[in-house]
């Protein structure tokens, strides 16, 4: 129930370049008439990190570098609060069950203590150029306040009667938020759209959560052996024709046929990279966390 300030080493985690990590809908906590905006994570280690090689990650074909910057340690937290948040975010929301941080990595690390502790950084900038980091106590209180049913069953009939402007305001507030349905797989999803359209006038149905996702390349047309083989033959023929002094009409037709075959594979529902998922909002709870926290 303390912060172990004399035993832990503090590092601020940053990602460069910031491309795709900056958002116009960051997670914001209002406290004491100020707004605290999520900027990333702090990490606490039981021993100083020395000779750590640069950690590089490729995402969306962009080469990112993760930096650990040693800074003065914030003191407005206790270790128990960090662990409660980690269990909620990393286990319950992101379902990172294989991410086991338990065990004594360092000589002075207690056997039952995680090797590293993580703290979300919600900050506000001060007039003198400094910044204030919101306490874990207030962050946990915010999560408790936000933990409400996305569409309460007892309120559904009333919500469906809202004026369009009122509904749009609510849907806009929920847009980009992570909602969770404990016990389902996966348990959590990002709301990209909230649609209350009723298709059967005789039956009231819960609004629909719409999520726009991207299927991993290995599971889309890019990872399909037939597509890869056809793509290689298409590229080879295109190169030959581009360097040929005289191109026959039959060769042009072959190239067009292969291009058309590639397009057909891309357009198959089972092969598309862009995926639209529609889920009933029944059973989903708001978390107050937006996608910027999960991306970090």
C-alpha positions in Angstrom: 0.0 0.0 0.0 3.0 2.3 -0.5 4.8 3.5 -3.6 8.2 1.9 -2.7 9.8 5.2 -3.8 13.2 4.2 -2.4 13.3 0.8 -4.1 11.9 1.4 -7.6 13.4 3.1 -10.7 11.1 5.1 -12.9 11.1 5.3 -16.7 8.7 7.1 -19.0 7.9 5.1 -22.1 7.6 7.0 -25.4 7.2 5.9 -29.0 8.7 7.6 -32.1 7.5 8.6 -34.6 4.1 9.6 -33.1 2.4 8.7 -36.4 -0.9 6.8 -35.8 -0.5 7.2 -32.0 -1.9 10.8 -31.9 -5.6 11.0 -31.9 -8.3 13.7 -31.9 -10.2 11.6 -29.3 -7.8 11.0 -26.5 -8.9 9.6 -23.1 -9.5 12.6 -20.9 -10.2 12.7 -17.1 -11.7 15.8 -15.6 -10.6 16.5 -12.0 -10.6 19.7 -9.9 -11.8 21.8 -12.9 -8.9 20.6 -15.1 -8.5 18.2 -17.9 -5.9 15.5 -17.7 -5.0 13.9 -21.1 -3.5 10.5 -21.5 0.1 10.6 -22.8 1.4 7.1 -22.3 2.8 5.0 -19.5 5.4 5.1 -16.8 7.3 1.9 -16.0 8.8 1.1 -12.6 11.7 -1.5 -12.4 13.3 -3.1 -9.3 16.8 -2.4 -10.7 18.2 0.3 -13.1 17.9 -0.6 -16.8 21.3 -0.6 -18.3 22.5 -1.4 -21.8 19.0 -1.8 -23.1 19.0 -2.2 -26.9 16.5 -0.1 -28.9 13.2 -1.9 -29.2 11.8 -1.5 -32.7 8.3 -2.5 -33.8 6.8 -2.5 -37.3 3.1 -1.5 -37.4 1.1 -0.4 -40.4 4.4 -0.6 -42.4 6.0 2.1 -40.2 9.1 1.4 -38.2 8.6 2.5 -34.6 11.2 2.8 -31.8 10.2 2.5 -28.1 12.3 4.6 -25.7 12.7 4.3 -22.0 13.5 7.7 -20.5 14.6 7.8 -16.9 12.8 10.6 -15.0 12.1 11.7 -11.4 9.6 9.3 -9.9 6.0 10.4 -9.3 4.8 9.7 -5.8 1.0 9.9 -6.0 0.3 6.2 -6.3 0.6 2.9 -4.4 1.7 -0.4 -5.9 -1.6 -2.0 -5.2 -3.3 0.6 -7.4 -0.9 -0.1 -10.2 -1.7 -3.9 -10.0 -5.4 -3.3 -10.0 -5.2 -1.2 -13.1 -2.8 -3.7 -14.8 -5.2 -6.6 -14.1 -8.1 -4.5 -15.5 -6.4 -3.3 -18.7 -3.9 -6.0 -19.6 -5.9 -9.0 -18.5 -9.6 -8.2 -18.6 -9.7 -5.7 -21.5 -6.7 -6.6 -23.8 -6.7 -10.3 -22.7 -2.9 -10.6 -22.7 -2.9 -13.9 -20.8 0.5 -14.9 -22.0 2.1 -11.7 -20.7 3.5 -13.0 -17.4 5.4 -10.4 -15.5 5.6 -12.4 -12.2 8.8 -13.7 -10.8 12.2 -12.4 -9.5 14.0 -11.0 -12.5 16.3 -9.0 -10.3 18.1 -10.0 -7.1 16.1 -7.5 -4.9 12.8 -8.2 -6.6 10.3 -10.0 -4.2 9.3 -13.4 -5.5 5.6 -12.6 -5.7 6.1 -9.1 -7.1 5.9 -8.3 -10.9 9.2 -7.6 -12.6 7.8 -4.3 -13.8 4.9 -2.0 -12.8 3.0 0.2 -15.2 1.2 3.4 -14.5 -1.0 5.3 -17.0 0.0 8.9 -17.3 -2.8 11.4 -17.4 -1.2 14.9 -17.4 -2.0 18.6 -17.6 0.5 21.1 -18.6 1.4 23.9 -16.1 2.0 27.6 -17.0 5.7 27.3 -16.0 6.3 24.6 -18.6 6.0 21.7 -16.2 3.3 19.0 -16.0 1.1 17.5 -13.3 0.5 13.7 -13.4 -2.9 12.7 -12.1 -2.8 10.3 -9.1 -3.7 6.6 -9.5 -6.5 7.1 -6.9 -8.3 9.5 -9.2 -7.7 7.3 -12.2 -9.3 4.3 -10.4 -12.2 6.5 -9.3 -12.7 7.6 -12.9 -12.8 3.9 -14.1 -15.4 3.1 -11.4 -17.6 6.1 -12.4 -17.4 5.1 -16.1 -18.4 1.5 -15.4 -22.0 1.6 -16.6 -24.1 -0.3 -19.0 -23.7 1.0 -22.5 -27.5 0.7 -23.1 -29.3 -0.1 -19.8 -32.0 -2.6 -20.4 -34.5 -0.6 -18.4 -33.7 2.5 -20.4 -33.7 1.0 -23.9 -37.3 2.0 -24.8 -36.7 5.5 -23.6 -33.3 5.8 -25.5 -35.0 4.7 -28.8 -37.4 7.6 -28.4 -34.7 10.2 -28.0 -34.6 13.0 -30.6 -32.1 12.5 -33.3 -29.8 15.2 -32.0 -29.8 13.7 -28.5 -29.0 10.3 -29.8 -26.2 11.5 -32.0 -24.7 13.3 -29.1 -24.7 10.1 -27.0 -23.3 8.0 -30.0 -20.6 10.6 -30.5 -19.6 10.4 -26.8 -19.2 6.6 -27.1 -17.4 6.7 -30.4 -13.8 5.5 -30.0 -14.5 4.1 -26.5 -13.6 0.5 -25.5 -16.6 -1.4 -24.2 -16.5 -4.8 -22.6 -18.8 -7.8 -22.2 -17.1 -10.0 -19.6 -17.2 -13.7 -20.4 -17.3 -13.3 -24.2 -14.4 -13.9 -26.5 -13.0 -11.4 -27.3 -14.4 -9.5 -24.3 -13.8 -6.0 -25.5 -14.3 -4.0 -28.7 -13.9 -0.4 -29.9 -17.1 1.4 -30.8 -16.8 3.1 -34.3 -20.5 3.6 -34.7 -23.6 3.1 -32.5 -26.7 2.4 -34.6 -30.2 2.3 -33.1 -32.2 1.5 -36.2 -35.0 -1.0 -35.6 -35.7 -3.4 -38.4 -38.8 -5.1 -36.8 -41.4 -2.6 -35.4 -42.9 -5.3 -33.3 -39.7 -6.2 -31.4 -37.4 -3.9 -29.6 -33.8 -4.7 -30.2 -30.7 -3.3 -28.6 -28.6 -0.8 -30.6 -25.9 -2.2 -32.8 -22.2 -1.6 -32.1 -20.3 -1.2 -35.4 -16.5 -1.9 -35.4 -14.2 -1.3 -38.3 -11.1 -3.6 -38.1 -8.2 -4.8 -40.2 -7.6 -8.5 -40.5 -4.0 -9.5 -40.1 -2.2 -9.9 -43.5 -1.6 -13.6 -42.8 -5.3 -14.2 -42.6 -6.3 -12.1 -45.6 -5.5 -12.3 -49.3 -1.9 -11.2 -48.7 -1.3 -14.5 -46.9 -3.2 -16.7 -49.3 -0.8 -19.1 -51.3 -3.0 -18.9 -54.4 -2.9 -15.1 -54.3 0.8 -15.0 -53.7 1.5 -17.3 -56.7 -0.8 -15.3 -59.0 0.7 -12.0 -57.8 4.3 -13.2 -58.6 3.3 -14.3 -62.1 1.4 -11.0 -62.6 4.4 -8.9 -61.5 6.8 -11.0 -63.7 4.6 -10.7 -66.8 4.2 -6.9 -66.2 7.9 -6.5 -65.9 8.5 -8.4 -69.1 5.9 -6.4 -71.0 7.3 -3.1 -69.7 10.8 -4.0 -71.1 9.6 -5.6 -74.3 10.1 -3.5 -77.5 6.9 -4.9 -79.0 3.9 -6.1 -76.9 1.4 -8.5 -78.4 -2.3 -8.1 -77.9 -2.5 -11.6 -76.4 0.1 -10.7 -73.8 -1.9 -7.6 -72.8 -5.0 -9.8 -72.4 -3.1 -12.2 -70.2 -2.0 -9.4 -68.0 -5.5 -8.0 -67.8 -6.9 -11.5 -66.9 -4.4 -12.0 -64.1 -5.1 -8.5 -62.8 -8.8 -9.3 -62.8 -8.2 -12.6 -61.0 -6.2 -10.8 -58.3 -9.0 -8.3 -57.9 -11.6 -11.0 -57.4 -9.6 -12.6 -54.7 -9.2 -9.3 -52.9 -13.0 -8.7 -53.0 -13.9 -12.1 -51.4 -15.5 -11.5 -48.0 -13.2 -14.1 -46.5 -10.1 -12.5 -47.9 -10.7 -8.8 -47.3 -8.4 -6.9 -45.0 -11.0 -4.4 -44.0 -13.5 -6.0 -41.8 -16.8 -4.6 -40.5 -18.2 -6.3 -37.3 -21.7 -5.6 -36.0 -22.6 -6.7 -32.5 -25.7 -6.2 -30.3 -24.9 -3.8 -27.5 -26.7 -6.0 -25.0 -24.5 -6.9 -22.1 -21.7 -4.4 -22.9 -20.3 -2.0 -20.3 -18.5 1.3 -20.8 -14.9 1.5 -19.6 -14.1 5.2 -20.1 -11.0 4.0 -21.9 -10.5 5.0 -25.5 -8.4 3.4 -28.2 -5.3 5.6 -27.5 -4.7 3.8 -24.2 -4.9 0.3 -25.8 -2.6 1.4 -28.7 0.1 2.5 -26.3 
